[in-house]
Amino acid sequence: MTYRTKPVTEPPPGFVPADKIDISSWGSSELVVDLAGNVRCYVGYIAPNQPSDLPYYAPSVALRYKDGMASYRFVELCRGMLRRSSFLYGDGYYRVLNDRWVIVPSGADSYFGVIDRISREEDVELTRILFGGTRCDIEAAARALSKVIGRGYPEMVQLPRVTFSKTRNNRCDISGCLIPKNFPYLAFEESQQEWSHVSLHAFYRLLALICPKQQHSQVQRGMLNCGVSEEILGLLLKAAEQYGNPLPYREVW
């Protein structure tokens, strides 16, 4: 859970009040951190007259509306879930993480994560905060689960796998939530078949159902025997605890 920070008289260098953060150049995913170390990622803004074929605009579009900054129309990414959100608390102090950038799939590359601009290496901790897990974490758990439940495939088939759509938004086959184009999801089958579009958060929730924390279920023991580590499984189960409702998929675009 994210807690509001207490007002301070002398904020650390780089931290400013929320109303001093300029979002006019925010075109995609932007990261901010509060004094308690909580990181938030804003990926978009849903306008009152949002076009039916576009899930959301860039966050900077909020400035075009009188009450845009005070509205509950921002889109935030947290542990694999895209959800509606308000902007930062006005009495808190925040720092924009300009030394990190968020990468989502593009072209022929399904990689996603948070990259350190200086070292050009993945910030694994931040990747897990935003997406719930790294690509390797998620695929390891998905492949272990598939083997346990009898949906295993030869290695050459490369299922299940993390993938994305270049051309269209999709509907999660489990939760019915929105999976925007160029956003990662899990495919347990080839496209156009059932279970070919599973959102990251829906996968975490599924794991939470069949792998209760209080005890080792048969499925959980089987997954551990199939190669996924207890640490990684624990991370994904933690991601399932993220509160809020994911953005719904609209049937008519």
PyMOL commands that set and color helices and strands:
alter all, ss='L'
color gray80, all
select helices_A, chain A and resi 18-20+59-64+68-70+124-131+135-148+155-157+200-210+218-225+230-239
alter helices_A, ss='H'
color red, helices_A
select strands_A, chain A and resi 16-17+30-34+39-45+74-78+81-85+93-96+100-103+113-116+161-163+170-171+178-179+185-187
alter strands_A, ss='S'
color yellow, strands_A
deselect
rebuild
show_as cartoon
